[in-house]
Structure formats: C-alpha cells, structure tokens
Amino acid sequence: MDVDVHGTVAGGFEPVREAFARNFDRLGDRGAAVAVYRDGHRVVDLWAGVRDVDGTAPWRRDTAQVVRSATKGVAAAVLLVLHGRGELDLDAPVAAYWPEFKAHGKERLLVRHVLNHRAGLPVLDEPLTPAEAADPERAAEAVAAQAPVWEPGTDHGYHALTYGWLLDELVRRVTGRGSGEWIASEIAGPLGLDLWVGLPAAQAHRVGTVGRIEGPEPSGTLRARPKRSVTDAYADPASLTRRAFAAISPFPDQNDPGFRAAALPAANGVATADGLARFYASLIGPVDGVRLLDAAGVARARAEESAGPDRVLVVGTRFGLGYMLHGSASPLLGPGSFGHPGRGGSLGFADPESGIAFGYVTNGFRRTVTADPRAQSLIRAVRQALAA
C-alpha cells in the first residue's frame, strides 16, 4: 500500500518514519499513527493511510481509534494514583471496599491481585451480554458472585475482560465515580489527552472504524507461528483462554457507538497515538508540569508481580501492577519498560531509563495478542535511533 506519511520527527528519529512507512508497504497497515515522547517532549508524531479500515477518507492528526486492551494500562494508573494519595491500599482485601465481593472464598483476595492478574477470576461461568457488560452494576454483581478458578494470589492468568469490571467497581467504591469519569477528570483533562474510556458523543466524529486485516508475517517475528498449545487453547471452547475472552458473549461490534460510549476499562478505550504516548510520558516524568506517578509509584508499577506460564494466554508472561513488563511475550524497548498492548495491534509503554514513552494505534487488527509485528518494527526503530 503506497501512502504519504504525514507529521514530524525530531533529528535522529528518522528511522521511526522509515519503519512506519514500511508497515504500510510490507505489513499491511491500512491506517495508523505513532507518537514518541522523550523526557516529556514529543519527538515523533506520524500518521498515514485511511481513517476507516475499509474506507478512503484520510487519517488525520486527530483521528482516534479503539485500542482494546491498551486501555488496561491507563486504567491501572487510577488505582496507583489513588494508592499514592492514600485513598486506596493495594494490600487491603477487595472486600474491605466492596463487602459483597467476599462470596465464594474471595475474602482474602487483595487489591493488588486485580492488577497483577492473580485474582483467579479471568472467566465468568455465565457470560454477560453486551448490554449487561456495559451496565456497571450488573457487571459488578457478576464478578462478585463468581468463584475463583484458582486460589487468589497463588498463580496468574490474564484477566482479559473481568479486569475492567473489578477495577471499575473498586474505583466506584473508593471515589463514588466510575473509572471512565475519573480518567476524564483526573488524567485526560489535566494532561490534555485525546483519550477516553467511554467515548463522549461530541468526539465520535473523530473515530475511525476498525476491522480485521491480514498481512505477511516477517520471518523471525515473535508469535508469527503460534505454538500448537496456544492454537489449541484458543480453539477449545472449554479452555480458560477461550472462556476469558468470551466473558462477554457475543462480543460487541467495536464500531458500534453504544460499545464505544460504554466505559469498559479492560477493552474499549479510544485514543490517538499521541494520547497514549503522552499518558505514558506523564507516568515517568512531568509533561507540561503534570506528572501522574512519583518515583515510588513508577517502581511499584513495574516491579515484577507475576511471571512464568500464564494460565490464560498459555505463554510466559510478566506483569507488574496493571502493566505488562518487557519479556518474550511482550517485547518492549528494554528490561525496565512497562506498558500494555491491545489485542490486534495497538501499544503504549514507557521506558524510564531512556525517558521514552510510546503510543501506536491502528484501524487494522491482526491476529496478534501481545507482540504485533508493526509495533515491534517501530520499537526496533526507536532503539536504533537511541543507539545512533
């Protein structure tokens, strides 16, 4: 696909522009944007292609897209900021804030278990309909009534959808506001982010349509050919993998205005690439005078809490508190990087050692879960720019 790449890069970051163009030429991107900050200042701001995966209207600088599970990293900051303010104790039982939650042996399940994917609640025995999933009260009732599938705290597995309902209800119990509202007023507003969890109707015109695309898999790219165990887990309706991703059934159309307007902090954030990158920049340093986490908060976010075989994703994963950490399943910029991918392509992360914050959004979803080739090509280009 021949495209004109728009935007700017600071001197030395030209490899990112080249890699971004190759994503369209070789990896099938239809419309996408990438932004990079260094020490709180934007050094890459690029966009290209079409805003709708099956359309012709051009992607513009303010085009936003659904970023799927990249939302989780934004939502995690809510609990970390509340903890830093002394309003929430990460080592307290969830039931201390949400008494109904203690059913079925969950009375010792800690707040940190929600963030590090050790809660034992990746599935719902009775999946929610799309309408129920968008109803915070009904969703909270469902996860409160669910029995853990392993003893909380003893193992880890990716909570693909339940993560959002667990976190959202904690935020409601502590602050009286839903997580989407809290993000809008306490994170996106002060930082001037084009990022929403619960898209306002007034911003709907900026959001492109997303869809599945196919593209060539470059040799040597992680997960280009999933192991048989991974393939089998996604194919088996009884597996924790399939059940975790089917906690909403049928899964909503991600282009539906009602889905985008709901606040699902595990799955339906809408953002520009700059919104994601600027958010991560504010975690590790000041951005126009605003910083979300202090040094202790950053250390807390990226300290390894879970590592090894993931009972849901069926690969080795590493998690801090709400963030995936650099590793073979989710390669980021370096050993100290932390962030979160969105299934199909999007990615946001920060690397405190280099001062880099990164955001990539796309309208073309591929089959990847944690290591999309397009995002990986851009990360390699950032690494090349830093090494020059």
Stockholm file with secondary structure:
# STOCKHOLM 1.0

chainA/1-388         MDVDVHGTVAGGFEPVREAFARNFDRLGDRGAAVAVYRDGHRVVDLWAGVRDVDGTAPWRRDTAQVVRSATKGVAAAVLLVLHGRGELDLDAPVAAYWPEFKAHGKERLLVRHVLNHRAGLPVLDEPLTPAEAADPERAAEAVAAQAPVWEPGTDHGYHALTYGWLLDELVRRVTGRGSGEWIASEIAGPLGLDLWVGLPAAQAHRVGTVGRIEGPEPSGTLRARPKRSVTDAYADPASLTRRAFAAISPFPDQNDPGFRAAALPAANGVATADGLARFYASLIGPVDGVRLLDAAGVARARAEESAGPDRVLVVGTRFGLGYMLHGSASPLLGPGSFGHPGRGGSLGFADPESGIAFGYVTNGFRRTVTADPRAQSLIRAVRQALAA
#=GR chainA/1-388 SS CCCCCEEEECTTCHHHHHHHHHHHHHSCCSEEEEEEEETTEEEEEEEEEBSSTTCCSBCCTTCBEECGGGHHHHHHHHHHHHHHTTSCCTTSBGGGTCGGGGGGGTTTCBHHHHHTTCSSCSCCSSCBCHHHHTCHHHHHHHHHHCCCSSCTTSCCCCCTTHHHHHHHHHHHHHHSSCHHHHHIIIIIHHHTCCEESSCCGGGGGGBCCCEECCCCCCTTCTTSSCCHHHHHHHHCTTSHHHHHHTSBSSCCCTTCHHHHHSCCTTTCCEECHHHHHHHHHHHHSCBTTBCSCCHHHHHHHHSCCEEEECTTTSSEEEESSSSEESSSSSCCSSTTCEEEECTTSCEEEEETTTTEEEEEEESEECSCSSCCHHHHHHHHHHHHHHHC
#=GC SS_cons         CCCCCEEEECTTCHHHHHHHHHHHHHSCCSEEEEEEEETTEEEEEEEEEBSSTTCCSBCCTTCBEECGGGHHHHHHHHHHHHHHTTSCCTTSBGGGTCGGGGGGGTTTCBHHHHHTTCSSCSCCSSCBCHHHHTCHHHHHHHHHHCCCSSCTTSCCCCCTTHHHHHHHHHHHHHHSSCHHHHHIIIIIHHHTCCEESSCCGGGGGGBCCCEECCCCCCTTCTTSSCCHHHHHHHHCTTSHHHHHHTSBSSCCCTTCHHHHHSCCTTTCCEECHHHHHHHHHHHHSCBTTBCSCCHHHHHHHHSCCEEEECTTTSSEEEESSSSEESSSSSCCSSTTCEEEECTTSCEEEEETTTTEEEEEEESEECSCSSCCHHHHHHHHHHHHHHHC
//
